[in-house]
Amino acid sequence: MPDINSLDKTTISPDVLVTIARLSALSVPGVSRMANVTGGVNRLFKRGVHDGVRIEVEDNVAYVSLYLILKKDVNMREVSRNVQEQTARALQDMVGMDIGAIEVHVENIDDDGEAQPT
């Protein structure tokens, strides 16, 4: 019979972390959609380029950057704070990962409510 301690390893794909962060941000009232991520490692590897999310993990601590387009007539500070809280809660609850930082980058305002390319 195998030792149970030798079996208790779970590996989570970085794409799963990106999806959790993206869906968490989009669930916050006032967020219209994710903006495109430009430059950096994501662009080199073509991973998450259009997800509006960049995640780096160091020593099991996640550092998250979210690139958002907000709806017009919202309090940007309040929406950004809610996005940070919701994303941190989702990553901690679903994955059990510690959060080093969650940076919110407001890239644009969706002034007419219609989805437009960024």
MODELLER restraints for C-alpha pairs under 7 A, 6 or more apart:
rsr = mdl.restraints
at = mdl.atoms
rsr.add(forms.Gaussian(group=physical.xy_distance, feature=features.Distance(at['CA:18:A'], at['CA:53:A']), mean=6.15, stdev=0.5))
rsr.add(forms.Gaussian(group=physical.xy_distance, feature=features.Distance(at['CA:18:A'], at['CA:55:A']), mean=6.83, stdev=0.5))
rsr.add(forms.Gaussian(group=physical.xy_distance, feature=features.Distance(at['CA:20:A'], at['CA:90:A']), mean=6.93, stdev=0.5))
rsr.add(forms.Gaussian(group=physical.xy_distance, feature=features.Distance(at['CA:20:A'], at['CA:91:A']), mean=6.81, stdev=0.5))
rsr.add(forms.Gaussian(group=physical.xy_distance, feature=features.Distance(at['CA:21:A'], at['CA:87:A']), mean=5.50, stdev=0.5))
rsr.add(forms.Gaussian(group=physical.xy_distance, feature=features.Distance(at['CA:22:A'], at['CA:51:A']), mean=6.88, stdev=0.5))
rsr.add(forms.Gaussian(group=physical.xy_distance, feature=features.Distance(at['CA:22:A'], at['CA:53:A']), mean=6.52, stdev=0.5))
rsr.add(forms.Gaussian(group=physical.xy_distance, feature=features.Distance(at['CA:24:A'], at['CA:86:A']), mean=6.02, stdev=0.5))
rsr.add(forms.Gaussian(group=physical.xy_distance, feature=features.Distance(at['CA:24:A'], at['CA:87:A']), mean=5.24, stdev=0.5))
rsr.add(forms.Gaussian(group=physical.xy_distance, feature=features.Distance(at['CA:24:A'], at['CA:90:A']), mean=6.78, stdev=0.5))
rsr.add(forms.Gaussian(group=physical.xy_distance, feature=features.Distance(at['CA:25:A'], at['CA:83:A']), mean=5.24, stdev=0.5))
rsr.add(forms.Gaussian(group=physical.xy_distance, feature=features.Distance(at['CA:25:A'], at['CA:87:A']), mean=6.26, stdev=0.5))
rsr.add(forms.Gaussian(group=physical.xy_distance, feature=features.Distance(at['CA:26:A'], at['CA:33:A']), mean=6.41, stdev=0.5))
rsr.add(forms.Gaussian(group=physical.xy_distance, feature=features.Distance(at['CA:28:A'], at['CA:82:A']), mean=6.79, stdev=0.5))
rsr.add(forms.Gaussian(group=physical.xy_distance, feature=features.Distance(at['CA:28:A'], at['CA:83:A']), mean=6.13, stdev=0.5))
rsr.add(forms.Gaussian(group=physical.xy_distance, feature=features.Distance(at['CA:30:A'], at['CA:70:A']), mean=5.76, stdev=0.5))
rsr.add(forms.Gaussian(group=physical.xy_distance, feature=features.Distance(at['CA:30:A'], at['CA:71:A']), mean=5.26, stdev=0.5))
rsr.add(forms.Gaussian(group=physical.xy_distance, feature=features.Distance(at['CA:30:A'], at['CA:74:A']), mean=6.09, stdev=0.5))
rsr.add(forms.Gaussian(group=physical.xy_distance, feature=features.Distance(at['CA:30:A'], at['CA:79:A']), mean=6.19, stdev=0.5))
rsr.add(forms.Gaussian(group=physical.xy_distance, feature=features.Distance(at['CA:31:A'], at['CA:68:A']), mean=6.98, stdev=0.5))
rsr.add(forms.Gaussian(group=physical.xy_distance, feature=features.Distance(at['CA:31:A'], at['CA:69:A']), mean=6.35, stdev=0.5))
rsr.add(forms.Gaussian(group=physical.xy_distance, feature=features.Distance(at['CA:31:A'], at['CA:70:A']), mean=4.48, stdev=0.5))
rsr.add(forms.Gaussian(group=physical.xy_distance, feature=features.Distance(at['CA:31:A'], at['CA:71:A']), mean=5.83, stdev=0.5))
rsr.add(forms.Gaussian(group=physical.xy_distance, feature=features.Distance(at['CA:32:A'], at['CA:69:A']), mean=5.61, stdev=0.5))
rsr.add(forms.Gaussian(group=physical.xy_distance, feature=features.Distance(at['CA:32:A'], at['CA:70:A']), mean=4.90, stdev=0.5))
rsr.add(forms.Gaussian(group=physical.xy_distance, feature=features.Distance(at['CA:32:A'], at['CA:71:A']), mean=5.17, stdev=0.5))
rsr.add(forms.Gaussian(group=physical.xy_distance, feature=features.Distance(at['CA:32:A'], at['CA:110:A']), mean=6.71, stdev=0.5))
rsr.add(forms.Gaussian(group=physical.xy_distance, feature=features.Distance(at['CA:33:A'], at['CA:68:A']), mean=6.19, stdev=0.5))
rsr.add(forms.Gaussian(group=physical.xy_distance, feature=features.Distance(at['CA:33:A'], at['CA:69:A']), mean=5.40, stdev=0.5))
rsr.add(forms.Gaussian(group=physical.xy_distance, feature=features.Distance(at['CA:33:A'], at['CA:70:A']), mean=6.96, stdev=0.5))
rsr.add(forms.Gaussian(group=physical.xy_distance, feature=features.Distance(at['CA:34:A'], at['CA:51:A']), mean=6.50, stdev=0.5))
rsr.add(forms.Gaussian(group=physical.xy_distance, feature=features.Distance(at['CA:34:A'], at['CA:52:A']), mean=4.87, stdev=0.5))
rsr.add(forms.Gaussian(group=physical.xy_distance, feature=features.Distance(at['CA:34:A'], at['CA:67:A']), mean=5.93, stdev=0.5))
rsr.add(forms.Gaussian(group=physical.xy_distance, feature=features.Distance(at['CA:34:A'], at['CA:68:A']), mean=4.59, stdev=0.5))
rsr.add(forms.Gaussian(group=physical.xy_distance, feature=features.Distance(at['CA:34:A'], at['CA:69:A']), mean=5.83, stdev=0.5))
rsr.add(forms.Gaussian(group=physical.xy_distance, feature=features.Distance(at['CA:35:A'], at['CA:52:A']), mean=4.95, stdev=0.5))
rsr.add(forms.Gaussian(group=physical.xy_distance, feature=features.Distance(at['CA:35:A'], at['CA:67:A']), mean=5.20, stdev=0.5))
rsr.add(forms.Gaussian(group=physical.xy_distance, feature=features.Distance(at['CA:35:A'], at['CA:68:A']), mean=5.08, stdev=0.5))
rsr.add(forms.Gaussian(group=physical.xy_distance, feature=features.Distance(at['CA:35:A'], at['CA:69:A']), mean=5.91, stdev=0.5))
rsr.add(forms.Gaussian(group=physical.xy_distance, feature=features.Distance(at['CA:35:A'], at['CA:107:A']), mean=6.62, stdev=0.5))
rsr.add(forms.Gaussian(group=physical.xy_distance, feature=features.Distance(at['CA:35:A'], at['CA:118:A']), mean=6.38, stdev=0.5))
rsr.add(forms.Gaussian(group=physical.xy_distance, feature=features.Distance(at['CA:36:A'], at['CA:49:A']), mean=6.24, stdev=0.5))
rsr.add(forms.Gaussian(group=physical.xy_distance, feature=features.Distance(at['CA:36:A'], at['CA:50:A']), mean=4.78, stdev=0.5))
rsr.add(forms.Gaussian(group=physical.xy_distance, feature=features.Distance(at['CA:36:A'], at['CA:51:A']), mean=6.54, stdev=0.5))
rsr.add(forms.Gaussian(group=physical.xy_distance, feature=features.Distance(at['CA:36:A'], at['CA:52:A']), mean=5.05, stdev=0.5))
rsr.add(forms.Gaussian(group=physical.xy_distance, feature=features.Distance(at['CA:36:A'], at['CA:118:A']), mean=6.65, stdev=0.5))
rsr.add(forms.Gaussian(group=physical.xy_distance, feature=features.Distance(at['CA:37:A'], at['CA:49:A']), mean=5.20, stdev=0.5))
rsr.add(forms.Gaussian(group=physical.xy_distance, feature=features.Distance(at['CA:37:A'], at['CA:50:A']), mean=6.14, stdev=0.5))
rsr.add(forms.Gaussian(group=physical.xy_distance, feature=features.Distance(at['CA:37:A'], at['CA:52:A']), mean=5.17, stdev=0.5))
rsr.add(forms.Gaussian(group=physical.xy_distance, feature=features.Distance(at['CA:37:A'], at['CA:53:A']), mean=6.83, stdev=0.5))
rsr.add(forms.Gaussian(group=physical.xy_distance, feature=features.Distance(at['CA:37:A'], at['CA:67:A']), mean=6.76, stdev=0.5))
rsr.add(forms.Gaussian(group=physical.xy_distance, feature=features.Distance(at['CA:38:A'], at['CA:49:A']), mean=6.94, stdev=0.5))
rsr.add(forms.Gaussian(group=physical.xy_distance, feature=features.Distance(at['CA:42:A'], at['CA:48:A']), mean=6.05, stdev=0.5))
rsr.add(forms.Gaussian(group=physical.xy_distance, feature=features.Distance(at['CA:42:A'], at['CA:49:A']), mean=5.79, stdev=0.5))
rsr.add(forms.Gaussian(group=physical.xy_distance, feature=features.Distance(at['CA:43:A'], at['CA:49:A']), mean=5.88, stdev=0.5))
rsr.add(forms.Gaussian(group=physical.xy_distance, feature=features.Distance(at['CA:52:A'], at['CA:66:A']), mean=5.79, stdev=0.5))
rsr.add(forms.Gaussian(group=physical.xy_distance, feature=features.Distance(at['CA:52:A'], at['CA:67:A']), mean=4.82, stdev=0.5))
rsr.add(forms.Gaussian(group=physical.xy_distance, feature=features.Distance(at['CA:52:A'], at['CA:68:A']), mean=6.78, stdev=0.5))
rsr.add(forms.Gaussian(group=physical.xy_distance, feature=features.Distance(at['CA:53:A'], at['CA:65:A']), mean=5.77, stdev=0.5))
rsr.add(forms.Gaussian(group=physical.xy_distance, feature=features.Distance(at['CA:53:A'], at['CA:66:A']), mean=4.75, stdev=0.5))
rsr.add(forms.Gaussian(group=physical.xy_distance, feature=features.Distance(at['CA:53:A'], at['CA:67:A']), mean=6.27, stdev=0.5))
rsr.add(forms.Gaussian(group=physical.xy_distance, feature=features.Distance(at['CA:54:A'], at['CA:64:A']), mean=5.82, stdev=0.5))
rsr.add(forms.Gaussian(group=physical.xy_distance, feature=features.Distance(at['CA:54:A'], at['CA:65:A']), mean=5.05, stdev=0.5))
rsr.add(forms.Gaussian(group=physical.xy_distance, feature=features.Distance(at['CA:54:A'], at['CA:66:A']), mean=6.57, stdev=0.5))
rsr.add(forms.Gaussian(group=physical.xy_distance, feature=features.Distance(at['CA:55:A'], at['CA:62:A']), mean=6.62, stdev=0.5))
rsr.add(forms.Gaussian(group=physical.xy_distance, feature=features.Distance(at['CA:55:A'], at['CA:63:A']), mean=5.65, stdev=0.5))
rsr.add(forms.Gaussian(group=physical.xy_distance, feature=features.Distance(at['CA:55:A'], at['CA:64:A']), mean=4.58, stdev=0.5))
rsr.add(forms.Gaussian(group=physical.xy_distance, feature=features.Distance(at['CA:55:A'], at['CA:65:A']), mean=6.38, stdev=0.5))
rsr.add(forms.Gaussian(group=physical.xy_distance, feature=features.Distance(at['CA:56:A'], at['CA:62:A']), mean=5.83, stdev=0.5))
rsr.add(forms.Gaussian(group=physical.xy_distance, feature=features.Distance(at['CA:56:A'], at['CA:63:A']), mean=5.20, stdev=0.5))
rsr.add(forms.Gaussian(group=physical.xy_distance, feature=features.Distance(at['CA:56:A'], at['CA:64:A']), mean=6.61, stdev=0.5))
rsr.add(forms.Gaussian(group=physical.xy_distance, feature=features.Distance(at['CA:57:A'], at['CA:63:A']), mean=6.21, stdev=0.5))
rsr.add(forms.Gaussian(group=physical.xy_distance, feature=features.Distance(at['CA:60:A'], at['CA:97:A']), mean=6.48, stdev=0.5))
rsr.add(forms.Gaussian(group=physical.xy_distance, feature=features.Distance(at['CA:60:A'], at['CA:98:A']), mean=6.75, stdev=0.5))
rsr.add(forms.Gaussian(group=physical.xy_distance, feature=features.Distance(at['CA:61:A'], at['CA:97:A']), mean=6.31, stdev=0.5))
rsr.add(forms.Gaussian(group=physical.xy_distance, feature=features.Distance(at['CA:61:A'], at['CA:98:A']), mean=4.88, stdev=0.5))
rsr.add(forms.Gaussian(group=physical.xy_distance, feature=features.Distance(at['CA:61:A'], at['CA:99:A']), mean=5.42, stdev=0.5))
rsr.add(forms.Gaussian(group=physical.xy_distance, feature=features.Distance(at['CA:61:A'], at['CA:100:A']), mean=5.73, stdev=0.5))
rsr.add(forms.Gaussian(group=physical.xy_distance, feature=features.Distance(at['CA:62:A'], at['CA:97:A']), mean=6.87, stdev=0.5))
rsr.add(forms.Gaussian(group=physical.xy_distance, feature=features.Distance(at['CA:62:A'], at['CA:98:A']), mean=6.27, stdev=0.5))
rsr.add(forms.Gaussian(group=physical.xy_distance, feature=features.Distance(at['CA:62:A'], at['CA:99:A']), mean=4.88, stdev=0.5))
rsr.add(forms.Gaussian(group=physical.xy_distance, feature=features.Distance(at['CA:62:A'], at['CA:100:A']), mean=5.61, stdev=0.5))
rsr.add(forms.Gaussian(group=physical.xy_distance, feature=features.Distance(at['CA:63:A'], at['CA:99:A']), mean=6.32, stdev=0.5))
rsr.add(forms.Gaussian(group=physical.xy_distance, feature=features.Distance(at['CA:63:A'], at['CA:100:A']), mean=5.23, stdev=0.5))
rsr.add(forms.Gaussian(group=physical.xy_distance, feature=features.Distance(at['CA:63:A'], at['CA:101:A']), mean=4.92, stdev=0.5))
rsr.add(forms.Gaussian(group=physical.xy_distance, feature=features.Distance(at['CA:63:A'], at['CA:102:A']), mean=6.09, stdev=0.5))
rsr.add(forms.Gaussian(group=physical.xy_distance, feature=features.Distance(at['CA:64:A'], at['CA:101:A']), mean=6.11, stdev=0.5))
rsr.add(forms.Gaussian(group=physical.xy_distance, feature=features.Distance(at['CA:64:A'], at['CA:102:A']), mean=4.65, stdev=0.5))
rsr.add(forms.Gaussian(group=physical.xy_distance, feature=features.Distance(at['CA:64:A'], at['CA:103:A']), mean=6.13, stdev=0.5))
rsr.add(forms.Gaussian(group=physical.xy_distance, feature=features.Distance(at['CA:65:A'], at['CA:102:A']), mean=5.79, stdev=0.5))
rsr.add(forms.Gaussian(group=physical.xy_distance, feature=features.Distance(at['CA:65:A'], at['CA:103:A']), mean=4.66, stdev=0.5))
rsr.add(forms.Gaussian(group=physical.xy_distance, feature=features.Distance(at['CA:65:A'], at['CA:104:A']), mean=5.99, stdev=0.5))
rsr.add(forms.Gaussian(group=physical.xy_distance, feature=features.Distance(at['CA:66:A'], at['CA:103:A']), mean=6.15, stdev=0.5))
rsr.add(forms.Gaussian(group=physical.xy_distance, feature=features.Distance(at['CA:66:A'], at['CA:104:A']), mean=4.94, stdev=0.5))
rsr.add(forms.Gaussian(group=physical.xy_distance, feature=features.Distance(at['CA:66:A'], at['CA:105:A']), mean=5.95, stdev=0.5))
rsr.add(forms.Gaussian(group=physical.xy_distance, feature=features.Distance(at['CA:67:A'], at['CA:104:A']), mean=6.22, stdev=0.5))
rsr.add(forms.Gaussian(group=physical.xy_distance, feature=features.Distance(at['CA:67:A'], at['CA:105:A']), mean=4.77, stdev=0.5))
rsr.add(forms.Gaussian(group=physical.xy_distance, feature=features.Distance(at['CA:67:A'], at['CA:106:A']), mean=6.04, stdev=0.5))
rsr.add(forms.Gaussian(group=physical.xy_distance, feature=features.Distance(at['CA:67:A'], at['CA:107:A']), mean=6.26, stdev=0.5))
rsr.add(forms.Gaussian(group=physical.xy_distance, feature=features.Distance(at['CA:68:A'], at['CA:105:A']), mean=6.10, stdev=0.5))
rsr.add(forms.Gaussian(group=physical.xy_distance, feature=features.Distance(at['CA:68:A'], at['CA:106:A']), mean=4.98, stdev=0.5))
rsr.add(forms.Gaussian(group=physical.xy_distance, feature=features.Distance(at['CA:68:A'], at['CA:107:A']), mean=5.70, stdev=0.5))
rsr.add(forms.Gaussian(group=physical.xy_distance, feature=features.Distance(at['CA:69:A'], at['CA:106:A']), mean=5.95, stdev=0.5))
rsr.add(forms.Gaussian(group=physical.xy_distance, feature=features.Distance(at['CA:69:A'], at['CA:107:A']), mean=5.64, stdev=0.5))
rsr.add(forms.Gaussian(group=physical.xy_distance, feature=features.Distance(at['CA:69:A'], at['CA:108:A']), mean=4.82, stdev=0.5))
rsr.add(forms.Gaussian(group=physical.xy_distance, feature=features.Distance(at['CA:69:A'], at['CA:109:A']), mean=5.38, stdev=0.5))
rsr.add(forms.Gaussian(group=physical.xy_distance, feature=features.Distance(at['CA:69:A'], at['CA:110:A']), mean=6.34, stdev=0.5))
rsr.add(forms.Gaussian(group=physical.xy_distance, feature=features.Distance(at['CA:70:A'], at['CA:108:A']), mean=6.58, stdev=0.5))
rsr.add(forms.Gaussian(group=physical.xy_distance, feature=features.Distance(at['CA:70:A'], at['CA:109:A']), mean=4.96, stdev=0.5))
rsr.add(forms.Gaussian(group=physical.xy_distance, feature=features.Distance(at['CA:70:A'], at['CA:110:A']), mean=5.93, stdev=0.5))
rsr.add(forms.Gaussian(group=physical.xy_distance, feature=features.Distance(at['CA:71:A'], at['CA:109:A']), mean=5.72, stdev=0.5))
rsr.add(forms.Gaussian(group=physical.xy_distance, feature=features.Distance(at['CA:71:A'], at['CA:110:A']), mean=4.95, stdev=0.5))
rsr.add(forms.Gaussian(group=physical.xy_distance, feature=features.Distance(at['CA:71:A'], at['CA:111:A']), mean=6.59, stdev=0.5))
rsr.add(forms.Gaussian(group=physical.xy_distance, feature=features.Distance(at['CA:71:A'], at['CA:113:A']), mean=6.62, stdev=0.5))
rsr.add(forms.Gaussian(group=physical.xy_distance, feature=features.Distance(at['CA:72:A'], at['CA:109:A']), mean=5.81, stdev=0.5))
rsr.add(forms.Gaussian(group=physical.xy_distance, feature=features.Distance(at['CA:72:A'], at['CA:110:A']), mean=5.77, stdev=0.5))
rsr.add(forms.Gaussian(group=physical.xy_distance, feature=features.Distance(at['CA:72:A'], at['CA:111:A']), mean=5.08, stdev=0.5))
rsr.add(forms.Gaussian(group=physical.xy_distance, feature=features.Distance(at['CA:80:A'], at['CA:104:A']), mean=6.18, stdev=0.5))
rsr.add(forms.Gaussian(group=physical.xy_distance, feature=features.Distance(at['CA:84:A'], at['CA:102:A']), mean=5.87, stdev=0.5))
rsr.add(forms.Gaussian(group=physical.xy_distance, feature=features.Distance(at['CA:88:A'], at['CA:99:A']), mean=6.56, stdev=0.5))
rsr.add(forms.Gaussian(group=physical.xy_distance, feature=features.Distance(at['CA:91:A'], at['CA:97:A']), mean=6.14, stdev=0.5))
rsr.add(forms.Gaussian(group=physical.xy_distance, feature=features.Distance(at['CA:92:A'], at['CA:98:A']), mean=6.33, stdev=0.5))
